[in-house]
Amino acid sequence: MGLAIPGVVMASPEPFTYDGGRVDPGETQNLRYTVTETYLGDPVRMPVTIINGEAAGPTVFLSAASHGDELNGVEVVREVAHEWEHDDLHGTLVCLPVLNVPGFIAQQRYLPIYDRDLNRSFPGDPESTSAKRMADSIFHNFIAPCDLGVDLHTSTRGRTNMLHVRADMEDDEVARVAKAFASNVIISSDGSEGTLRREASDLDIPTITVEMGEAHRFQRRHIDNALDGVRSVLAEFGLLQTEAVRWPGWRTIIEGWEEKTWIRADAGGLVDMHHEGGDFVHEGEAICTIANPFKTDSTKIEAPFAGLLVGVLENPLVYPGNPVCHLVKLDERTQRAIERNGEARMAAK
């Protein structure tokens, strides 16, 4: 494996192989790959599309729905695989729209089998739990042969995220993928053990997580923005040589726990959110109000610092301790860039 270097042409295209199949240069293959079995012994098959370009280049995986109720990424991967033109593709795309097929069918986050989290089970183990056996089959057939990857997620049920990237920015190649995706916000961390992006990156397959929107739905704005990000990554690594790498207008990279916080409810009740995901709030500004059913007792939650609401509550009911929003700190330079960007949007209306 090796990443594309601008100005350097790779020697010759190669076939993409997996256990039981082969996709030659210039071919596209749609398959349903068996990853586990049901209680009745019937195969559970994962949809995969492999597009191997006629010209040489890197191999890139696009994955979604490792949590079965996270659907925005499913549509991103499907559109790249089946609506984009691939005649000039330099390299190979491995499109995995639904990793967690049992969870997707049940429309729940985790594997119905003992409620396991597939995205804490990579790279897998062929002799371990059902989740790790699935992860092993997916990882070694369709992730390990790749040069880089983009793993698409949404927030969990009851919350929503603005589109942002999570990546280990201390790894230069991972940082290259993250910046190429061209989101406004990048949250730097190496990720939890067992997550696809961490385990792939640890094997020198630089991988990022993209968070966008909420579970159980398609949200067209997020899907379109993520498609632009994928196109930009493919341009950066030479798979789409006619495309340009995007610049998002402004960017902030969040590093360290002191630059981000989950704000939690100190009282139970009904929540009136005063802001949406992606909004900028000033220090001391009210983010939301929590009130009892009679509105005779209320609690305001204020921003502890000036920042951006990366994630916010969608379900307006909370117990004490429930997360209400995810706030990331912004420096003055980024604040000014956001204000200029907002003024430009208003002028364009």
C-alpha positions as CSV (number, residue, x, y, z in Angstrom):
1,M,0.0,0.0,0.0
2,G,1.0,3.6,-0.4
3,L,-0.8,6.9,-0.7
4,A,-0.9,8.9,-3.9
5,I,1.7,11.7,-4.1
6,P,0.8,14.7,-6.2
7,G,2.7,14.7,-9.5
8,V,3.7,11.0,-9.2
9,V,1.9,8.5,-11.5
10,M,1.5,5.0,-10.0
11,A,2.8,2.2,-12.2
12,S,-0.2,0.0,-13.2
13,P,-3.7,-0.8,-11.9
14,E,-4.1,-3.9,-9.9
15,P,-7.1,-6.2,-9.2
16,F,-8.9,-5.9,-5.9
17,T,-9.3,-9.3,-4.2
18,Y,-11.3,-10.5,-1.2
19,D,-12.1,-13.9,0.1
20,G,-14.1,-15.5,-2.7
21,G,-13.8,-12.8,-5.3
22,R,-11.7,-10.5,-7.5
23,V,-12.5,-7.2,-9.2
24,D,-10.2,-6.4,-12.1
25,P,-9.2,-2.9,-13.3
26,G,-12.1,-1.3,-15.2
27,E,-14.7,-3.5,-13.5
28,T,-17.4,-2.7,-11.0
29,Q,-18.9,-5.4,-8.8
30,N,-22.0,-5.3,-6.6
31,L,-22.1,-8.2,-4.1
32,R,-23.7,-9.3,-0.9
33,Y,-21.0,-10.6,1.3
34,T,-21.9,-13.1,4.1
35,V,-20.7,-11.7,7.4
36,T,-22.7,-13.9,9.9
37,E,-25.7,-16.2,10.2
38,T,-29.1,-16.0,11.7
39,Y,-30.4,-18.2,14.5
40,L,-31.9,-20.4,11.7
41,G,-28.5,-20.7,10.0
42,D,-29.4,-18.4,7.1
43,P,-26.7,-16.1,5.8
44,V,-26.6,-12.4,6.8
45,R,-25.2,-10.6,3.8
46,M,-23.6,-7.1,3.7
47,P,-24.0,-5.0,0.5
48,V,-20.6,-4.1,-1.1
49,T,-19.8,-2.2,-4.3
50,I,-16.3,-2.2,-5.5
51,I,-15.3,0.1,-8.4
52,N,-11.8,-0.5,-9.7
53,G,-10.7,2.2,-12.1
54,E,-8.8,1.6,-15.3
55,A,-6.0,3.8,-14.1
56,A,-3.8,3.2,-11.1
57,G,-4.3,5.0,-7.8
58,P,-5.0,4.5,-4.1
59,T,-7.7,2.2,-2.7
60,V,-10.3,4.1,-0.6
61,F,-13.1,2.7,1.5
62,L,-16.3,4.6,2.3
63,S,-18.3,3.0,5.1
64,A,-21.6,3.8,7.0
65,A,-24.1,2.3,9.4
66,S,-21.7,0.5,11.8
67,H,-24.5,1.8,14.1
68,G,-27.6,0.4,12.4
69,D,-29.8,3.5,12.9
70,E,-27.3,6.0,11.5
71,L,-28.7,6.5,8.0
72,N,-27.2,9.7,6.5
73,G,-24.0,8.0,5.6
74,V,-25.8,5.1,3.9
75,E,-27.1,7.5,1.3
76,V,-23.7,9.2,0.8
77,V,-22.0,5.9,0.1
78,R,-24.9,4.7,-2.2
79,E,-24.7,7.9,-4.3
80,V,-20.9,7.8,-4.7
81,A,-21.2,4.1,-5.8
82,H,-24.2,4.3,-8.1
83,E,-24.8,7.9,-9.2
84,W,-21.3,9.3,-9.8
85,E,-19.4,8.8,-13.1
86,H,-16.3,6.6,-12.6
87,D,-14.9,6.5,-16.1
88,D,-11.8,8.6,-15.1
89,L,-11.3,7.0,-11.6
90,H,-7.6,6.6,-10.8
91,G,-7.7,3.9,-8.1
92,T,-10.4,1.8,-6.4
93,L,-13.4,2.6,-4.3
94,V,-14.7,0.1,-1.8
95,C,-18.2,1.2,-0.9
96,L,-19.7,-0.3,2.3
97,P,-23.1,1.4,2.9
98,V,-24.3,-0.8,5.7
99,L,-21.7,-2.4,8.0
100,N,-24.1,-3.4,10.7
101,V,-26.8,-5.3,8.7
102,P,-28.6,-6.9,11.7
103,G,-28.8,-3.5,13.5
104,F,-29.9,-1.9,10.2
105,I,-32.7,-4.4,9.7
106,A,-33.8,-4.0,13.4
107,Q,-33.3,-0.2,13.1
108,Q,-31.3,0.0,16.2
109,R,-27.8,1.2,17.1
110,Y,-26.2,-2.0,18.2
111,L,-26.1,-5.5,17.0
112,P,-29.3,-7.3,18.3
113,I,-27.0,-10.2,19.2
114,Y,-26.3,-9.5,22.9
115,D,-26.5,-5.7,22.2
116,R,-22.9,-5.5,21.0
117,D,-21.4,-2.4,19.5
118,L,-19.8,-3.3,16.1
119,N,-17.8,0.0,16.2
120,R,-16.0,-1.2,19.4
121,S,-15.2,-4.6,17.9
122,F,-12.6,-3.9,15.1
123,P,-10.3,-5.3,13.9
124,G,-12.1,-8.3,15.0
125,D,-11.3,-11.9,16.0
126,P,-12.4,-14.9,14.0
127,E,-12.6,-17.0,17.2
128,S,-14.3,-14.5,19.6
129,T,-17.8,-13.0,20.0
130,S,-20.3,-12.8,17.2
131,A,-19.6,-9.0,16.9
132,K,-15.8,-9.6,16.7
133,R,-16.3,-12.3,14.1
134,M,-18.3,-10.0,12.0
135,A,-15.8,-7.2,12.4
136,D,-13.0,-9.6,11.4
137,S,-14.7,-10.6,8.2
138,I,-15.4,-6.9,7.3
139,F,-12.0,-5.6,8.3
140,H,-9.7,-8.2,6.7
141,N,-11.6,-8.4,3.4
142,F,-12.6,-4.8,2.7
143,I,-10.6,-2.5,5.1
144,A,-7.1,-3.9,5.3
145,P,-6.5,-3.8,1.5
146,C,-7.2,-0.1,1.4
147,D,-4.9,3.0,1.6
148,L,-7.3,5.3,3.4
149,G,-10.9,5.5,4.5
150,V,-13.9,7.7,5.5
151,D,-16.3,6.3,8.1
152,L,-19.7,8.1,8.2
153,H,-21.8,8.4,11.3
154,T,-24.6,10.5,12.8
155,S,-25.4,11.4,16.4
156,T,-27.2,8.9,18.6
157,R,-31.0,8.9,19.0
158,G,-32.4,12.0,20.5
159,R,-29.5,14.3,19.6
160,T,-28.1,15.8,16.4
161,N,-24.6,16.9,15.2
162,M,-23.4,19.6,12.9
163,L,-21.2,18.1,10.2
164,H,-17.7,17.7,11.6
165,V,-14.7,15.4,11.4
166,R,-13.1,13.4,14.2
167,A,-9.5,12.4,13.5
168,D,-6.1,11.9,15.1
169,M,-4.5,15.1,14.0
170,E,-1.1,14.1,15.4
171,D,-0.9,11.6,12.6
172,D,0.2,13.5,9.5
173,E,-1.5,11.2,7.0
174,V,-4.8,11.1,9.0
175,A,-4.6,14.9,9.3
176,R,-4.2,15.1,5.5
177,V,-7.4,13.1,5.0
178,A,-9.2,15.2,7.6
179,K,-8.3,18.5,6.1
180,A,-9.1,17.3,2.6
181,F,-12.7,16.5,3.7
182,A,-13.0,20.3,4.3
183,S,-15.3,20.5,7.3
184,N,-15.3,23.6,9.4
185,V,-14.7,21.7,12.6
186,I,-12.2,18.9,13.2
187,I,-12.1,17.3,16.7
188,S,-8.7,15.8,17.3
189,S,-8.5,12.4,19.1
190,D,-7.1,9.0,18.4
191,G,-10.6,7.4,19.0
192,S,-11.6,4.6,21.3
193,E,-10.1,1.2,21.0
194,G,-12.2,-1.0,18.7
195,T,-13.4,1.8,16.5
196,L,-12.9,1.4,12.8
197,R,-11.0,4.7,12.4
198,R,-8.6,4.0,15.2
199,E,-7.9,0.4,14.3
200,A,-7.5,1.2,10.6
201,S,-5.3,4.2,11.3
202,D,-3.1,2.1,13.6
203,L,-2.5,-0.2,10.6
204,D,-1.3,2.7,8.5
205,I,-4.7,3.1,6.8
206,P,-5.4,6.8,7.7
207,T,-9.1,7.0,8.4
208,I,-11.4,9.7,9.6
209,T,-14.9,9.7,11.2
210,V,-17.5,12.1,9.8
211,E,-20.4,13.0,12.2
212,M,-23.5,14.6,10.7
213,G,-27.1,15.0,11.7
214,E,-29.3,12.6,13.6
215,A,-30.3,8.9,13.5
216,H,-33.3,7.4,11.7
217,R,-33.5,9.7,8.8
218,F,-32.0,11.1,5.6
219,Q,-31.1,14.8,5.9
220,R,-30.4,16.1,2.4
221,R,-28.2,19.1,3.5
222,H,-25.8,16.9,5.4
223,I,-25.7,14.3,2.7
224,D,-24.9,16.9,0.0
225,N,-22.2,18.4,2.2
226,A,-20.7,15.0,2.9
227,L,-20.6,14.2,-0.8
228,D,-18.7,17.4,-1.4
229,G,-16.3,16.3,1.4
230,V,-15.8,12.8,-0.2
231,R,-15.2,14.4,-3.6
232,S,-12.5,16.7,-2.0
233,V,-10.7,13.7,-0.4
234,L,-10.7,11.8,-3.6
235,A,-9.3,14.9,-5.4
236,E,-6.6,15.3,-2.7
237,F,-5.4,11.7,-3.2
238,G,-5.6,11.7,-7.0
239,L,-8.6,9.5,-7.6
240,L,-10.5,12.3,-9.2
241,Q,-7.9,14.3,-11.0
242,T,-10.3,16.8,-12.6
243,E,-11.6,17.9,-9.2
244,A,-10.2,20.5,-6.8
245,V,-9.7,20.1,-3.1
246,R,-12.2,22.3,-1.2
247,W,-11.5,25.0,1.4
248,P,-14.5,25.4,3.8
249,G,-14.1,29.1,4.3
250,W,-12.9,28.7,7.9
251,R,-11.6,25.9,10.0
252,T,-11.0,25.2,13.7
253,I,-9.1,22.2,15.0
254,I,-10.2,21.3,18.6
255,E,-7.4,19.7,20.6
256,G,-7.6,18.7,24.3
257,W,-10.4,18.3,26.7
258,E,-10.2,22.0,27.8
259,E,-11.4,23.1,24.4
260,K,-14.6,21.1,24.4
261,T,-17.3,20.1,26.9
262,W,-20.6,18.2,27.1
263,I,-23.0,20.5,29.0
264,R,-25.4,18.4,31.1
265,A,-28.8,19.2,32.7
266,D,-28.8,19.9,36.4
267,A,-32.5,19.6,36.6
268,G,-35.2,17.3,35.1
269,G,-37.9,18.7,32.9
270,L,-38.8,19.9,29.4
271,V,-36.1,21.7,27.4
272,D,-36.6,24.8,25.3
273,M,-33.5,25.1,23.1
274,H,-32.6,28.6,22.1
275,H,-30.0,27.6,19.5
276,E,-29.5,25.0,16.8
277,G,-26.5,22.8,16.0
278,G,-23.8,24.8,14.3
279,D,-24.7,28.0,16.1
280,F,-22.0,30.2,17.7
281,V,-22.8,31.3,21.2
282,H,-21.1,33.9,23.4
283,E,-19.8,33.3,26.9
284,G,-22.8,33.6,29.3
285,E,-25.4,33.4,26.6
286,A,-28.4,31.2,27.4
287,I,-28.3,28.0,25.3
288,C,-31.5,26.5,26.6
289,T,-34.1,26.7,29.4
290,I,-35.3,23.6,31.4
291,A,-38.7,24.0,33.0
292,N,-41.2,21.8,34.9
293,P,-44.6,21.0,33.3
294,F,-46.2,24.1,34.9
295,K,-43.4,26.5,33.9
296,T,-43.3,27.6,37.6
297,D,-39.7,26.6,38.0
298,S,-37.0,26.9,35.3
299,T,-33.3,26.7,35.0
300,K,-31.2,28.4,32.3
301,I,-28.1,26.8,30.9
302,E,-25.5,29.3,29.9
303,A,-22.4,28.9,27.7
304,P,-19.3,28.6,29.9
305,F,-17.2,30.0,27.1
306,A,-17.6,31.4,23.5
307,G,-17.9,28.5,21.2
308,L,-19.8,26.4,18.6
309,L,-22.6,24.1,19.3
310,V,-21.4,20.9,17.6
311,G,-24.1,18.7,19.0
312,V,-27.5,19.6,20.5
313,L,-30.5,17.8,22.1
314,E,-33.4,16.9,19.8
315,N,-35.6,15.0,22.4
316,P,-36.7,17.9,24.7
317,L,-37.1,15.7,27.8
318,V,-34.2,15.4,30.3
319,Y,-33.2,13.9,33.6
320,P,-30.5,15.5,35.7
321,G,-27.2,14.6,34.1
322,N,-28.5,14.1,30.6
323,P,-26.4,15.7,27.9
324,V,-27.9,18.9,26.5
325,C,-25.2,20.1,24.0
326,H,-21.7,19.6,22.9
327,L,-19.8,22.9,22.9
328,V,-16.3,23.5,21.4
329,K,-14.2,26.5,22.2
330,L,-13.3,29.0,19.4
331,D,-10.4,31.5,19.4
332,E,-11.0,35.1,18.4
333,R,-9.6,34.6,14.9
334,T,-12.1,31.8,14.2
335,Q,-15.0,33.8,15.7
336,R,-14.2,36.7,13.3
337,A,-14.1,34.3,10.4
338,I,-17.5,32.9,11.4
339,E,-19.0,36.3,11.7
340,R,-17.6,37.3,8.2
341,N,-18.9,34.1,6.8
342,G,-22.4,34.8,8.3
343,E,-22.4,38.3,6.9
344,A,-21.6,36.9,3.4
345,R,-24.4,34.4,3.6
346,M,-26.8,37.2,4.6
347,A,-25.6,39.3,1.7
348,A,-26.2,36.5,-0.7
349,K,-29.9,36.0,0.3
